[in-house]
C-alpha cells in the first residue's frame, strides 16, 4: 500500500493561494502506473526532494518549499478497472509550487515548473495560474492595447501590421523605400523581419535613420502616424545597447525575438525606465517548445501569457491561415490569453500572421473584434499593384467589415482589395478554408 504524505497531496481549498503558482500538466503513462504517486514524484523532483530522503529535508524545509499535488484527473475516468485494449492512460495533473522558491525570474520559474521533468516522457506544461502577490511584482506591457491606440490615435478599428520582405539582404535605403510604400498605403505598424538586426550591410542605426525619415514623409502624406519596430535581438547586454542606439537614432518602437533570447532578457528591456517606446514580440523559436502534443509547453503559455507578463505590447501569433500548422482553437485561445484581464497586467495586442491575406480580414474580426492587429508580409509587398496598394487593400477590407459590410462586396467596390481577393481568395471557416470569388 502506498503512503500519501498529506503535505504533498492536498485539496486546493487548503492552500494559501498567495504562496503558490499552480501548474497544469498533461501526462500519459502505461496502464500500471500509479498516477498519484507519479504526480507526487514530479512535485518532489521540482522542489526539495531527491530520489531518497536526506537529513537536511526537515519538516520545516518541506512545509516551506515542497510542491503540492492539488489534482490528478484521468480521461476517460477509469474507476473500477482498465480495459485490456488500453495501452496508455491520459491524465491532467495540477501541482502547486511555492513561488518564493524561485522569485520573479522567468528562468528559475521555468526551471521549476518544467525543468528536469521535461525529460520524464509524456509530460507537457499546459498552463500556469499566478496569484496576485506574484503578478504585482511584474510591470507588464508599458503600452498594451490602449496605449498603442493612444500613440496612433486609432480607436475604432483593428490595426494593420506589415513586416518588410524579403526577410534579409536589404540595404537601409531599400528597407526605407519599402517601409514608405507600406506606410503611405495605410499600415499602422511596420516591423523588421526577425532575421535582421545589425548585419554589416544594414547596420541598425543606419536603418533607423533611413526608415524613420521615410516614415515621417509617409505620415505627412497620409495624415496618420506609423510606428516602426526595429529588431534589437542580441545577447543580453548588447540588446540593451541596441535599444538605446535605436532610440537615440529616432526609433519609435522596438522588436525582440523573445523566445530565442529569453524572457528575463526581454523583461530587462521592457521594464527599463529609459525605454519609453512599445516593444513588439516575435514568436520565432516558440514552435520548438509547443509543437509536440505530449511534451514541452503549450502555445498559449509560451506564445501569449508569458510574453505578455514579460512586458511585450504586441505579440505575433502564428495562425491557421497560412504556412504554419496551427489548430484554430489553439490560435483563438492564444489571442484570448493576450486580451483577457490578468491582474495589473495590461492586455497585449494579438498579431495573427504567417501567411495572412486580405481574405482573412472578415474571419479575424469576427473572432476577436477590433482589438486585433492583422500582420501581413507577402500580401502587402506581393500585391500585383505594389506594396502601397497591398496596404490600401487591407485598410479597405478592414473599414468595410467594421461597417458591417461583406468582404466580397467591398472587393467589388475597391480595385486594390478586389485584386487581392481575386488572387488569394476569401477565408471562411464554415466552408473549410479559402474559397475563390468564382467558387
GIKA-V773481 format. One record per residue. RES is the residue in one small letter. PHI is phi in whole degrees, 0 to 359 (NA if undefined). NEAR is the number of other C-alpha atoms within 8 Angstrom. D_CENTER is the distance of its C-alpha to the mean C-alpha in Angstrom with 2 decimals. Layout:
res = (RES;RES)
phi = (PHI;PHI)
near = (NEAR;NEAR)
d_center = (D_CENTER;D_CENTER)
This chain:
res = (x;x;x;x;x;x;x;x;x;x;x;x;x;x;x;x;x;x;x;x;x;x;x;x;x;x;x;x;x;x;x;x;x;x;x;x;x;x;x;x;x;x;x;x;x;x;x;x;x;x;x;x;x;x;x;x;x;x;x;x;x;x;x;x;x;x;x;x;x;x;x;x;x;x;x;x;x;x;x;x;x;x;x;x;x;x;x;x;x;x;x;x;x;x;x;x;x;x;x;x;x;x;x;x;x;x;x;x;x;x;x;x;x;x;x;x;x;x;x;x;x;x;x;x;x;x;x;x;x;x;x;x;x;x;x;x;x;x;x;x;x;x;x;x;x;x;x;x;x;x;x;x;x;x;x;x;x;x;x;x;x;x;x;x;x;x;x;x;x;x;x;x;x;x;x;x;x;x;x;x;x;x;x;x;x;x;x;x;x;x;x;x;x;x;x;x;x;x;x;x;x;x;x;x;x;x;x;x;x;x;x;x;x;x;x;x;x;x;x;x;x;x;x;x;x;x;x;x;x;x;x;x;x;x;x;x;x;x;x;x;x;x;x;x;x;x;x;x;x;x;x;x;x;x;x;x;x;x;x;x;x;x;x;x;x;x;x;x;x;x;x;x;x;x;x;x;x;x;x;x;x;x;x;x;x;x;x;x;x;x;x;x;x;x;x;x;x;x;x;x;x;x;x;x;x;x;x;x;x;x;x;x;x;x;x;x;x;x;x;x;x;x;x;x;x;x;x;x;x;x;x;x;x;x;x;x;x;x;x;x;x;x;x;x;x;x;x;x;x;x;x;x;x;x;x;x;x;x;x;x;x;x;x;x;x;x;x;x;x;x;x;x;x;x;x;x;x;x;x;x;x;x;x;x;x;x;x;x;x;x;x;x;x;x;x;x;x;x;x;x;x;x;x;x;x;x;x;x;x;x;x;x;x;x;x;x;x;x;x;x;x;x;x;x;x;x;x;x;x;x;x;x;x;x;x;x;x;x;x)
phi = (NA;272;276;256;292;295;281;272;251;222;290;299;297;271;276;279;300;288;272;232;261;255;257;248;237;267;222;219;202;293;302;276;291;275;287;294;293;297;298;297;295;297;297;288;304;267;230;256;265;234;287;216;295;239;301;286;275;280;303;293;297;296;296;287;234;284;285;241;280;245;183;225;231;255;219;300;268;291;236;242;169;248;303;299;284;283;253;205;253;248;224;253;240;239;233;261;245;297;286;292;302;237;69;251;266;298;298;284;297;293;298;278;277;209;274;305;288;293;256;259;92;276;225;235;282;266;202;230;251;251;283;302;299;280;301;296;278;248;278;72;299;291;251;64;300;293;295;291;300;293;299;270;71;238;236;245;204;298;266;241;244;226;252;294;233;293;298;208;112;276;279;303;294;291;301;296;299;292;297;300;299;294;294;292;283;122;290;273;224;249;223;300;287;293;270;239;225;214;288;298;270;205;301;306;296;296;294;301;297;293;293;293;295;293;294;300;296;297;297;296;286;268;72;227;260;235;260;233;265;268;287;245;304;187;306;312;291;293;292;297;297;301;299;297;298;294;294;298;279;119;297;250;196;231;224;225;279;293;288;284;266;107;288;291;296;299;296;303;281;292;261;289;294;277;252;244;228;296;237;263;258;262;265;300;82;292;301;296;260;248;292;293;284;231;207;86;228;283;296;291;278;284;258;216;295;289;296;297;299;285;101;277;277;222;230;293;236;296;238;282;281;235;268;247;288;200;292;299;291;295;299;294;299;298;298;296;297;281;256;292;304;215;56;274;275;294;295;251;288;288;232;295;210;87;112;287;235;300;288;261;304;300;294;298;292;295;277;243;77;274;273;216;241;282;253;217;247;298;289;262;286;260;295;298;260;106;299;298;291;299;293;299;298;298;296;298;292;299;297;295;295;294;276;91;273;281;299;299;293;296;296;283;270;239;298;297;294;300;297;295;292;295;282;246;79;240;274;221;297;290;261;84;131;285;231;273;292;268;273)
near = (2;4;4;6;6;6;8;12;11;11;8;7;4;6;8;6;7;8;10;13;13;11;14;12;12;14;12;10;9;8;9;4;7;6;8;7;8;9;12;12;8;9;15;12;12;13;12;11;11;8;5;5;7;6;5;5;11;7;6;7;11;11;8;7;11;15;13;13;15;12;10;12;8;10;8;5;6;8;4;4;5;7;5;5;4;8;7;8;11;11;12;12;14;12;14;12;16;12;12;6;8;9;8;9;8;8;9;9;12;9;9;10;10;10;9;9;10;11;5;7;6;10;14;14;14;11;10;9;7;9;11;8;8;11;11;9;7;10;12;14;16;14;10;14;13;7;9;11;10;9;6;11;7;8;6;5;10;12;12;14;14;13;11;14;9;6;10;8;7;10;9;14;10;8;12;15;10;11;13;13;11;17;17;12;13;12;16;12;13;16;13;14;11;10;6;10;12;8;8;5;8;12;11;12;9;9;14;14;10;11;15;12;9;12;13;8;9;12;13;8;7;9;6;7;8;12;10;13;15;14;14;12;11;9;7;8;7;8;12;10;8;11;12;9;9;13;10;7;9;9;13;10;12;15;15;12;13;13;11;7;12;9;13;10;9;13;10;9;11;14;11;7;5;4;11;6;7;12;13;14;14;11;13;9;8;11;8;6;12;13;8;7;6;9;12;13;11;12;14;12;13;14;13;15;12;10;14;16;12;15;14;18;18;13;17;13;14;11;15;11;9;10;7;8;7;9;8;8;6;10;13;9;9;15;12;8;10;13;10;7;7;7;7;8;13;12;14;14;14;14;13;12;13;12;11;16;10;14;13;12;14;13;10;11;12;7;7;9;9;8;11;13;12;14;14;15;13;9;13;15;13;10;12;5;8;10;14;14;12;19;14;13;14;12;11;11;15;12;9;12;13;8;6;6;9;9;12;9;8;14;14;8;7;10;8;12;16;13;10;16;15;9;6;10;12;13;12;11;7;5;7;6;8;9;10;10;9;3;4)
d_center = (45.01;41.71;41.78;38.62;38.21;37.62;35.44;32.95;32.87;32.63;31.94;28.82;31.29;33.03;30.13;29.93;26.33;25.82;26.54;23.97;20.37;20.41;18.61;18.74;19.43;20.55;23.74;26.57;29.99;33.51;35.63;37.73;34.90;35.27;31.69;32.59;33.95;30.96;28.57;30.89;30.86;27.05;27.34;30.21;28.80;25.74;27.91;31.59;33.13;34.56;36.19;39.36;40.41;41.08;43.38;40.78;38.74;40.70;40.20;38.95;36.29;35.19;35.00;33.00;30.48;30.47;27.74;28.73;28.29;27.79;27.42;28.21;28.00;29.14;28.62;31.20;32.84;35.96;38.53;41.96;41.42;39.24;40.33;41.69;39.28;36.21;35.08;31.81;30.72;27.20;26.09;23.48;24.08;23.10;23.88;24.12;23.89;25.66;23.04;25.90;26.01;23.02;22.57;19.42;18.44;15.20;17.30;20.04;18.02;16.35;19.87;21.17;18.97;18.41;20.85;24.18;23.53;20.97;24.29;25.88;25.54;23.68;21.48;17.77;15.74;14.39;13.66;14.75;16.82;17.54;20.90;21.59;23.37;20.26;17.91;20.79;20.51;17.21;17.19;13.60;12.93;16.37;16.06;13.29;14.21;17.91;18.32;17.03;19.28;22.09;21.74;22.02;24.44;22.70;22.52;23.52;21.24;17.78;17.00;17.22;15.43;17.07;16.57;19.95;21.53;23.06;20.31;22.78;26.53;27.09;29.19;28.28;30.74;29.34;25.77;27.27;29.18;26.21;24.27;27.39;27.63;24.10;24.53;28.01;26.97;24.68;21.18;19.69;17.20;17.71;15.92;17.19;16.15;14.31;17.73;19.73;20.12;23.80;25.92;29.69;29.99;27.37;27.38;24.70;27.29;29.19;26.16;25.27;28.90;29.35;26.19;26.66;30.26;29.27;26.73;29.51;31.83;29.54;28.83;32.58;33.19;30.66;31.00;27.28;24.96;22.34;19.67;19.09;16.27;17.98;16.40;17.76;16.31;19.25;20.74;20.31;23.48;23.43;20.00;21.48;24.47;22.49;20.88;24.39;25.94;23.58;24.08;27.80;28.02;26.61;22.81;21.33;17.60;15.86;13.00;11.78;10.76;9.33;9.45;12.84;14.35;13.18;11.65;15.24;15.97;13.01;14.37;17.76;16.90;15.16;18.02;20.76;23.21;24.35;21.07;21.12;18.90;15.33;12.71;10.10;7.13;7.73;6.14;9.78;11.20;8.53;10.98;13.68;12.30;11.51;13.97;17.03;18.04;19.95;18.45;15.46;12.56;10.82;7.73;7.02;7.74;6.35;2.94;3.47;7.00;7.64;5.95;7.36;10.40;10.69;11.39;9.02;10.30;8.33;4.84;5.83;5.40;8.50;11.20;14.59;16.43;16.92;17.33;14.77;15.42;13.20;14.90;14.96;14.64;11.52;9.98;11.61;10.73;6.93;8.17;10.71;8.80;7.60;11.25;13.50;15.74;14.92;18.13;18.40;14.70;14.23;11.85;9.15;9.52;7.55;8.52;9.66;11.33;13.12;16.56;16.39;19.93;22.02;22.86;19.50;19.86;21.79;19.57;16.35;18.39;20.13;17.01;15.24;18.15;18.16;15.00;12.99;12.77;14.01;13.30;16.30;18.13;21.06;21.85;22.67;24.27;25.83;27.40;31.14;32.18;29.97;26.64;27.95;28.91;25.58;23.89;26.78;26.37;22.82;24.20;27.17;25.15;22.84;25.96;27.88;25.44;25.07;28.90;28.96;30.20;29.51;27.62;30.50;33.03;31.25;31.32;35.10;35.40;33.32;34.11;30.81;28.79;31.51;31.40;27.66;28.05;31.14;29.44;26.12;27.00;25.39;22.82;23.96;22.44;25.88;27.57;25.40;23.55;24.93;28.48;30.59;32.66;35.84;34.73)
